[in-house]
Every structure is written in C-alpha cells, then in structure tokens.
C-alpha cells in the first residue's frame, strides 16, 4: 500500500529518478498520481516531483502516461448513448473569448454532434457556463442522461462538468499554484488534455492562444504546447488538431458575460466582429472536418459561413437555448438580458493609431466591475463589462470613444475612476499605423504536421 516504508522509499526513488533526468514508466506515474489523489503521498513529496518535472520536463510517452493517470483518478463521461462522431473544442483562454458560444451551435448546424462540458471561470469574466446563465432560465446542470437526450435531439448541449471529473488535476493544480510550477509545459498539457479525454469525445480541436493576453506569451511556446497536446490526443486514440491564434488584444469587442452573449448572437447573425467570425470559421472548419462532414477544414469553414448566412446557425443556437430552458425572448430582445445602468465612455486623449491594446488590463478592469471571480464560489455580475470601440490599427482622434464601460448604478466614483484609468492605460498610440499581424498563426493537423502562416 502507498504509505508503507517500502512505498515511501519508492516515492523518494521516483523523485530522484526524475530529478536526474531519467524517464518514469507508466506504472510509476500511475502509482504517483493514485497515491497523491488518495492522500497517501504527502504534498511535500509531490511538490518535489513537480519541481523535478519543471526542470527536467517529461517525454511524450511520460506526458501521455501522466494524462491517462489523471483521467483515471475520477469519473469519466460516457457519450456512448450519442451516436455519430462527437467533437469537442478547447481554448487555452483569453479575454473576450466568446468562441464556444458561437462554435457549439454553428458546428451542430452542420450536422456534427457537439456535447460541450465546460467549467466556471476564474479571472476577468465568468466561464462559458456563467455567460450562458446570463440568459434567463438557461440550465447548465444536466445529468449524463439529459446531456445525451439534448445532443441526440438538437445536436448540441453546453453543460457543467461533474465534480468528480479528474480530481487528481484539481489537487495537482492547487499544489503547482503555490510551488511555482504552474508554467511547466508538460504539466500544462497533461492538465488540459486530462479534462478533455475524461469527457470522451471522439475528436478534439484545440485553440491555443499566444500573446500578452494569453498564458503562453510567445508564438513558439504556443506551438510547443500545441504539439504536446495534439500528441497526447493521438496517443489516446482521439482525432486531434490545434489552431494557434493571437491574443495580443481581446477577441471581438465585448468583454463581460451578458455582453458576450449579445456578441455571440450577432456573430451567428453574420453581424459580429470580423476577428471573432474568422477564428470561429477556422476552428469550426476543423471541427466539421474531424466530424466527417467536410472533405477539408477549408471546405468546412465555407459550409459554416453559409450556415450563418442562411440563418441555420442562429436557429440552432435558439434550439439549444430552448432545450436547456432558456428564455428565447431574450435572444430576440437583448433588453431582456441583464443590463448595467451606467454606460460610461472612455475617450482618447490624443490622435493617432492604436498600436497596442493590453488584453490583461481590459480583463482586470472588467473583473473590477464584478464580471469575474477570484474564488470559485464568488458571485459574478452578468450585466457589467466593457465594449471596445477601438482596437489595434484603428485610427483615432482626441476625444473619440475608445471603450464603453457598463457599470452598476451603485458603483462608487473611486471604482469607476480606477476602471477608466485602467482602460486608458491599456491603449497605446503611434503616429503611423502598425503593420497588421495575422490572427491565425498556424495549425497542427491530425497527423501532427505543423503549418505556419
């Protein structure tokens, strides 16, 4: 049993083995994860192990073994009652990342089954679930049976993931968070992929963000993370592809829960921001391709564009909302969504061109308004947020609106002043327009081949 003198000595040996750069077997990694999850391996030993991994890294086979061990630490979602190819999507995060709200119904409109299990957000805004719950009555708490019923009937459902999914990951992340080992690329990849593999979809498309508003700041880091995660997916027998996209500025123009619902609806109408539509067509093209409904990702993207133009994408979103108990009237009349009382314009203090828009500062401003949470049980305000009027490359004159703050009427003057100053500081100017940088940096296909833009 883990915890005996012999096993504790063995844990010491495994730490030493990894510290000196040697590879661990699948059985050794399974023993470590299982023992830590059940509590027989103490925090101090697992902390030593994660630090050894931080410096030595894990091989491709070790990372796959770690991912499998984390998956096996808890329950798995059985999607066998949903016929056909099930396709999932995951983003490594960003500011104003509304893609799931658009993608899930859009791809389902193409005939691909999309059972999407999401978590609640920590940071600048809520997660996908919090955003959907801005719609009055929308129910994200479906059982596995109800999930299967919803997807079989409508092709799509977005629901809360179970509490017993990958418990080892929850313990490991909490430990990494206080031991300066969060930014180990091997541990990041295993953490992300364990959650996706536990859900049980047949295919997975990853949106790996790069830039100052993303976890991976450099393009090369994002490609490395994408390579590792797609290798894990293939090793686990899942069709997996990754798109690497920039997160130097917020995606779209809305940052906030109900505000992002409005923007998603506009995107499904074909009236959304160009960058949001472009990314959704790129990711969605891959999802439709891996789902067997298109001959290539490009033709999949063209199919999705037609579904937006002919109204089928928005109809599918409405079908999903109705099936999950949401008020359809709010989709047709945005005034029925939560709405903040104050609309405060942030004006430019000089003329020129927007040369930088710090996504993290915008996220911080939105969190200050109450749109995000720092702890998992913190309440969020679905109504507050920021609408960006100017983005990278846009010309601006002194006095032009940069952004509109949506705040509650009881927000104090000091809070509003702080938020306005934060938004101001997020913008930088130049006298000449900066060279445009592509939103899509490249992709890794299902065979693992890398393509750069």
C-alpha positions as CSV (number, residue, x, y, z in Angstrom):
1,X,0.0,0.0,0.0
2,X,1.2,3.5,-0.7
3,X,2.3,5.0,2.7
4,X,4.3,1.9,3.8
5,X,8.0,2.3,4.5
6,X,8.8,0.5,1.2
7,X,6.5,2.6,-0.9
8,X,7.7,5.9,0.7
9,X,11.2,4.9,-0.2
10,X,10.0,4.1,-3.7
11,X,8.4,7.6,-4.0
12,X,11.8,9.0,-3.0
13,X,13.4,6.9,-5.7
14,X,10.9,8.2,-8.3
15,X,11.6,11.8,-7.4
16,X,15.3,11.2,-7.6
17,X,14.9,9.4,-10.9
18,X,13.1,12.3,-12.5
19,X,15.4,14.9,-10.9
20,X,18.3,13.2,-12.6
21,X,16.5,13.3,-16.0
22,X,15.5,9.7,-16.3
23,X,12.2,8.6,-17.7
24,X,9.5,7.1,-15.5
25,X,7.4,4.1,-16.6
26,X,3.6,4.3,-17.0
27,X,3.2,2.2,-13.8
28,X,5.4,4.5,-11.8
29,X,3.5,7.6,-12.9
30,X,0.1,5.8,-12.2
31,X,1.4,5.0,-8.7
32,X,2.4,8.6,-8.0
33,X,-0.9,10.1,-9.2
34,X,-3.1,7.4,-7.5
35,X,-1.2,7.8,-4.2
36,X,-1.4,11.5,-4.2
37,X,-5.1,11.6,-5.1
38,X,-6.0,9.2,-2.2
39,X,-3.7,11.1,0.2
40,X,-1.1,8.5,0.9
41,X,1.6,10.5,-0.8
42,X,2.1,13.8,1.0
43,X,2.2,17.3,-0.6
44,X,5.9,17.8,0.1
45,X,6.9,14.7,-2.0
46,X,4.5,15.6,-4.8
47,X,5.8,19.2,-4.7
48,X,9.4,17.8,-5.1
49,X,8.2,15.7,-8.0
50,X,6.5,18.6,-9.8
51,X,9.6,20.7,-9.4
52,X,11.8,17.9,-10.8
53,X,9.4,17.8,-13.8
54,X,9.6,21.6,-14.1
55,X,13.4,21.4,-14.6
56,X,13.7,18.1,-16.5
57,X,10.4,18.0,-18.4
58,X,8.5,14.9,-19.4
59,X,8.9,12.8,-22.6
60,X,6.0,12.4,-24.9
61,X,5.3,9.0,-23.5
62,X,5.6,10.2,-19.9
63,X,3.2,13.1,-20.6
64,X,0.7,10.7,-22.1
65,X,1.0,8.4,-19.1
66,X,0.5,11.3,-16.7
67,X,-2.6,12.4,-18.6
68,X,-4.0,8.9,-18.5
69,X,-3.3,8.6,-14.8
70,X,-5.1,11.9,-14.1
71,X,-8.1,10.8,-16.3
72,X,-8.3,7.5,-14.3
73,X,-8.3,9.3,-11.0
74,X,-12.0,10.0,-11.2
75,X,-15.2,9.5,-13.1
76,X,-15.5,9.7,-16.9
77,X,-18.3,11.0,-19.1
78,X,-19.8,8.2,-21.2
79,X,-21.1,9.5,-24.5
80,X,-21.8,6.1,-26.0
81,X,-25.6,6.9,-26.0
82,X,-24.9,9.7,-28.5
83,X,-24.5,8.1,-32.0
84,X,-22.1,9.5,-34.5
85,X,-18.8,11.3,-34.2
86,X,-18.7,13.6,-31.2
87,X,-16.4,16.6,-31.5
88,X,-15.1,18.8,-28.6
89,X,-13.2,22.1,-28.6
90,X,-10.9,23.7,-26.0
91,X,-9.4,27.1,-25.8
92,X,-6.3,27.8,-23.6
93,X,-8.1,31.1,-22.6
94,X,-8.0,34.8,-23.2
95,X,-10.0,38.0,-22.9
96,X,-13.3,38.3,-24.6
97,X,-13.1,34.7,-25.8
98,X,-16.7,34.1,-27.0
99,X,-15.8,31.3,-29.4
100,X,-17.7,28.4,-27.7
101,X,-20.9,30.4,-27.6
102,X,-20.7,30.7,-31.4
103,X,-19.0,27.5,-32.3
104,X,-21.1,24.9,-30.5
105,X,-24.4,25.7,-32.2
106,X,-22.6,26.7,-35.5
107,X,-20.9,23.3,-35.8
108,X,-24.0,21.4,-34.7
109,X,-25.9,23.2,-37.5
110,X,-23.5,21.4,-39.9
111,X,-24.6,18.0,-38.5
112,X,-21.8,17.4,-36.1
113,X,-22.6,16.3,-32.6
114,X,-21.2,18.7,-30.0
115,X,-21.6,17.7,-26.4
116,X,-19.7,20.5,-24.6
117,X,-18.8,20.3,-20.9
118,X,-17.4,23.5,-19.5
119,X,-16.3,24.9,-16.2
120,X,-16.9,28.2,-14.4
121,X,-14.4,31.0,-15.0
122,X,-11.8,32.4,-12.6
123,X,-10.3,35.8,-13.5
124,X,-11.7,38.6,-15.6
125,X,-15.0,37.2,-16.6
126,X,-17.1,34.1,-15.9
127,X,-16.7,31.0,-18.0
128,X,-18.9,29.8,-20.8
129,X,-21.4,28.5,-18.2
130,X,-21.7,31.8,-16.5
131,X,-22.2,33.6,-19.8
132,X,-24.9,31.2,-20.9
133,X,-26.6,31.6,-17.5
134,X,-27.0,35.3,-18.3
135,X,-29.9,34.1,-20.4
136,X,-32.9,33.9,-18.0
137,X,-33.7,30.2,-17.2
138,X,-30.8,28.6,-19.0
139,X,-29.9,25.4,-17.3
140,X,-26.3,24.1,-17.4
141,X,-26.8,21.4,-14.8
142,X,-27.8,18.4,-16.9
143,X,-27.3,14.8,-15.9
144,X,-25.4,12.5,-18.3
145,X,-28.8,11.1,-19.5
146,X,-30.2,14.6,-20.0
147,X,-27.0,15.6,-21.9
148,X,-27.4,12.6,-24.2
149,X,-31.0,13.4,-24.8
150,X,-30.3,17.0,-25.6
151,X,-27.5,16.2,-28.0
152,X,-29.5,13.5,-29.7
153,X,-32.4,15.8,-30.1
154,X,-30.7,19.1,-31.0
155,X,-27.1,18.1,-31.9
156,X,-25.6,20.3,-29.1
157,X,-25.6,21.0,-25.4
158,X,-23.3,23.1,-23.2
159,X,-23.3,21.8,-19.6
160,X,-21.4,21.8,-16.4
161,X,-18.7,19.2,-15.9
162,X,-19.1,16.9,-13.0
163,X,-17.4,17.5,-9.7
164,X,-15.7,14.0,-9.7
165,X,-14.0,14.6,-13.1
166,X,-10.2,14.4,-12.8
167,X,-9.8,15.0,-9.1
168,X,-6.1,14.5,-9.4
169,X,-5.9,17.5,-11.6
170,X,-7.6,19.7,-9.0
171,X,-5.1,18.6,-6.3
172,X,-2.1,18.9,-8.6
173,X,-3.1,22.4,-9.9
174,X,-3.6,23.7,-6.3
175,X,-0.1,22.3,-5.4
176,X,1.5,23.8,-8.5
177,X,-0.1,27.1,-7.9
178,X,1.8,27.5,-4.6
179,X,5.0,25.9,-5.6
180,X,5.9,28.0,-8.7
181,X,5.4,25.0,-11.1
182,X,2.3,26.1,-12.9
183,X,4.2,27.1,-16.0
184,X,5.7,23.7,-16.8
185,X,4.6,23.0,-20.3
186,X,4.4,19.2,-19.7
187,X,2.1,19.7,-16.7
188,X,0.0,22.3,-18.5
189,X,-0.5,19.9,-21.4
190,X,-1.4,17.0,-19.2
191,X,-3.8,19.1,-17.1
192,X,-5.7,20.4,-20.2
193,X,-5.8,17.1,-22.0
194,X,-6.9,15.0,-19.0
195,X,-10.1,17.1,-18.7
196,X,-10.8,16.7,-22.4
197,X,-10.1,13.0,-22.6
198,X,-12.3,12.3,-19.5
199,X,-15.2,13.8,-21.4
200,X,-14.9,11.1,-24.0
201,X,-15.5,12.9,-27.4
202,X,-14.1,11.2,-30.5
203,X,-12.3,14.3,-31.8
204,X,-10.9,17.5,-30.4
205,X,-9.9,20.8,-31.8
206,X,-7.6,23.0,-29.6
207,X,-7.5,26.8,-29.8
208,X,-4.0,27.6,-28.4
209,X,-3.6,31.2,-27.7
210,X,-0.3,33.2,-27.9
211,X,0.4,36.8,-26.9
212,X,0.4,39.1,-23.9
213,X,-3.2,38.4,-23.2
214,X,-2.6,34.6,-23.2
215,X,-1.0,32.1,-20.8
216,X,1.7,31.4,-23.5
217,X,3.2,34.7,-24.3
218,X,5.4,33.7,-27.2
219,X,4.3,32.1,-30.5
220,X,7.0,29.4,-30.2
221,X,5.7,28.5,-26.7
222,X,2.2,28.1,-28.1
223,X,3.3,25.9,-30.9
224,X,5.2,23.7,-28.4
225,X,2.2,23.4,-26.2
226,X,0.0,22.6,-29.2
227,X,2.5,19.9,-30.4
228,X,2.5,18.2,-27.0
229,X,-1.3,18.3,-26.6
230,X,-2.0,17.0,-30.1
231,X,0.5,14.2,-29.5
232,X,-1.4,13.3,-26.3
233,X,-4.7,13.2,-28.2
234,X,-3.3,11.0,-30.9
235,X,-1.7,8.7,-28.3
236,X,-5.1,8.4,-26.6
237,X,-6.7,7.4,-29.9
238,X,-8.5,10.8,-30.5
239,X,-8.5,12.7,-33.7
240,X,-6.9,16.0,-32.6
241,X,-5.9,19.2,-34.3
242,X,-4.8,22.6,-33.0
243,X,-5.0,26.1,-34.2
244,X,-2.6,28.7,-32.9
245,X,-4.2,32.2,-32.6
246,X,-3.1,35.5,-31.3
247,X,-4.3,37.0,-28.1
248,X,-2.5,40.3,-28.1
249,X,-5.8,42.1,-27.7
250,X,-9.3,41.0,-26.6
251,X,-11.1,38.8,-29.2
252,X,-14.1,40.6,-30.5
253,X,-15.4,43.8,-28.9
254,X,-17.4,42.6,-25.8
255,X,-15.8,41.6,-22.5
256,X,-18.4,40.6,-19.9
257,X,-21.0,37.8,-19.5
258,X,-24.3,39.1,-20.9
259,X,-22.4,41.4,-23.3
260,X,-20.7,38.4,-24.8
261,X,-24.0,36.6,-25.2
262,X,-25.2,39.6,-27.3
263,X,-22.0,39.5,-29.3
264,X,-22.3,35.7,-30.0
265,X,-25.9,36.2,-31.2
266,X,-24.7,39.0,-33.5
267,X,-21.9,36.7,-34.8
268,X,-24.4,34.0,-35.5
269,X,-26.4,36.5,-37.5
270,X,-23.3,37.4,-39.5
271,X,-23.1,40.8,-37.8
272,X,-20.3,40.1,-35.3
273,X,-16.7,41.4,-35.2
274,X,-14.5,40.2,-38.0
275,X,-11.9,38.6,-35.8
276,X,-14.4,36.6,-33.9
277,X,-16.0,35.3,-37.1
278,X,-12.6,34.5,-38.6
279,X,-11.5,32.4,-35.7
280,X,-14.8,30.6,-35.4
281,X,-14.8,29.7,-39.0
282,X,-11.2,28.4,-38.7
283,X,-11.8,26.3,-35.6
284,X,-15.3,25.3,-36.8
285,X,-13.9,24.2,-40.1
286,X,-11.6,21.8,-38.3
287,X,-14.4,20.5,-36.1
288,X,-16.6,19.8,-39.1
289,X,-13.7,18.1,-40.9
290,X,-12.9,15.9,-38.0
291,X,-16.6,15.2,-37.5
292,X,-16.7,13.7,-41.0
293,X,-19.0,16.3,-42.5
294,X,-16.4,18.1,-44.8
295,X,-13.6,17.0,-47.0
296,X,-11.2,19.5,-45.6
297,X,-11.0,22.2,-42.9
298,X,-11.3,24.9,-45.6
299,X,-14.5,23.4,-47.1
300,X,-15.8,23.0,-43.5
301,X,-15.3,26.7,-42.9
302,X,-17.1,27.6,-46.2
303,X,-20.0,25.3,-45.1
304,X,-20.2,27.2,-41.8
305,X,-20.2,30.5,-43.5
306,X,-23.2,29.5,-45.5
307,X,-25.0,28.3,-42.3
308,X,-24.5,31.8,-40.8
309,X,-25.8,33.5,-44.0
310,X,-28.9,31.3,-44.3
311,X,-29.9,31.6,-40.6
312,X,-29.4,28.0,-39.7
313,X,-26.6,28.7,-37.2
314,X,-28.7,31.2,-35.2
315,X,-31.7,28.8,-35.4
316,X,-29.5,26.1,-33.8
317,X,-28.5,28.4,-31.1
318,X,-32.1,29.2,-30.3
319,X,-32.9,25.4,-30.3
320,X,-30.1,24.8,-27.8
321,X,-31.3,27.7,-25.6
322,X,-34.9,26.4,-25.7
323,X,-33.9,22.8,-24.9
324,X,-31.9,23.9,-21.9
325,X,-34.7,26.0,-20.5
326,X,-33.5,29.5,-21.6
327,X,-35.9,32.3,-22.5
328,X,-35.9,32.7,-26.3
329,X,-37.4,36.2,-26.0
330,X,-34.0,37.4,-24.6
331,X,-32.3,36.2,-27.8
332,X,-34.6,38.3,-29.9
333,X,-34.8,41.2,-27.5
334,X,-31.5,42.0,-25.8
335,X,-33.2,44.3,-23.3
336,X,-34.4,41.1,-21.5
337,X,-30.7,40.2,-20.8
338,X,-29.1,41.5,-17.6
339,X,-28.1,45.2,-18.3
340,X,-26.0,47.6,-16.3
341,X,-27.5,51.0,-15.6
342,X,-24.4,53.1,-16.3
343,X,-22.7,53.5,-19.7
344,X,-19.5,55.4,-19.3
345,X,-17.5,56.5,-22.3
346,X,-13.7,56.3,-22.1
347,X,-12.3,58.9,-24.6
348,X,-8.9,59.0,-26.3
349,X,-6.6,61.7,-25.0
350,X,-4.6,62.1,-28.3
351,X,-4.9,61.4,-32.0
352,X,-3.0,58.7,-33.9
353,X,-3.4,55.0,-34.5
354,X,-4.0,52.3,-31.8
355,X,-0.6,50.5,-31.6
356,X,-1.3,48.3,-28.5
357,X,-4.3,47.2,-26.6
358,X,-3.4,45.3,-23.4
359,X,-5.8,42.4,-23.1
360,X,-4.9,41.7,-19.5
361,X,-5.6,45.3,-18.4
362,X,-9.0,45.2,-20.1
363,X,-9.6,41.9,-18.3
364,X,-8.6,43.4,-15.0
365,X,-10.9,46.4,-15.5
366,X,-13.8,44.1,-16.2
367,X,-13.0,41.9,-13.2
368,X,-13.0,45.1,-11.0
369,X,-16.5,45.8,-12.2
370,X,-17.6,42.4,-10.9
371,X,-17.8,40.3,-14.0
372,X,-15.3,37.7,-12.8
373,X,-14.4,35.8,-9.7
374,X,-11.2,35.2,-7.8
375,X,-12.5,32.2,-5.9
376,X,-14.8,29.5,-7.3
377,X,-17.7,30.4,-5.1
378,X,-17.5,34.2,-5.7
379,X,-20.7,35.6,-7.2
380,X,-20.4,37.4,-10.6
381,X,-22.4,40.2,-12.1
382,X,-23.7,39.1,-15.5
383,X,-24.5,42.7,-16.6
384,X,-21.2,44.5,-16.3
385,X,-18.3,44.7,-18.7
386,X,-16.7,46.7,-21.4
387,X,-17.4,47.2,-25.1
388,X,-14.3,48.2,-27.1
389,X,-14.9,50.9,-29.7
390,X,-11.3,51.0,-30.9
391,X,-8.8,48.1,-31.5
392,X,-5.3,47.6,-32.9
393,X,-4.7,49.6,-36.0
394,X,-7.8,51.7,-35.8
395,X,-7.3,55.5,-36.4
396,X,-8.4,57.7,-33.5
397,X,-8.8,61.4,-32.8
398,X,-8.5,63.0,-29.4
399,X,-12.0,62.8,-27.8
400,X,-13.1,59.7,-29.8
401,X,-14.5,56.9,-27.8
402,X,-12.1,54.1,-27.0
403,X,-14.5,52.0,-25.0
404,X,-17.8,52.0,-23.1
405,X,-17.8,50.8,-19.5
406,X,-21.1,49.1,-18.4
407,X,-21.3,49.5,-14.7
408,X,-24.0,49.2,-12.0
409,X,-25.6,52.4,-10.7
410,X,-24.2,51.8,-7.2
411,X,-20.6,51.6,-8.4
412,X,-18.6,54.2,-6.4
413,X,-16.8,57.1,-8.0
414,X,-13.4,55.7,-7.0
415,X,-14.2,52.3,-8.6
416,X,-15.3,54.0,-11.9
417,X,-12.2,56.2,-11.8
418,X,-9.9,53.2,-11.3
419,X,-11.6,51.3,-14.2
420,X,-11.4,54.3,-16.5
421,X,-7.7,54.8,-15.7
422,X,-7.1,51.1,-16.3
423,X,-8.8,51.2,-19.7
424,X,-6.9,54.3,-20.7
425,X,-3.6,52.6,-19.7
426,X,-4.4,49.6,-21.9
427,X,-4.3,51.7,-25.0
428,X,-1.1,52.9,-26.7
429,X,-0.8,55.1,-29.8
430,X,1.5,55.6,-32.7
431,X,1.7,58.3,-35.4
432,X,1.6,55.8,-38.2
433,X,-0.4,52.6,-38.5
434,X,1.5,49.5,-37.4
435,X,1.8,46.5,-39.7
436,X,-1.1,44.2,-39.3
437,X,-0.4,40.8,-37.7
438,X,-2.5,37.8,-38.7
439,X,-5.0,36.4,-36.2
440,X,-4.2,32.8,-37.1
441,X,-0.5,32.0,-36.6
442,X,-0.8,28.4,-37.9
443,X,-2.1,25.0,-37.1
444,X,-1.1,21.4,-36.3
445,X,-3.1,18.8,-38.3
446,X,-4.4,15.5,-37.2
447,X,-1.2,13.7,-38.4
448,X,0.9,16.1,-36.2
449,X,2.3,18.1,-39.1
450,X,2.9,21.8,-38.3
451,X,1.9,24.6,-40.6
452,X,2.8,28.2,-40.2
453,X,1.1,31.3,-41.6
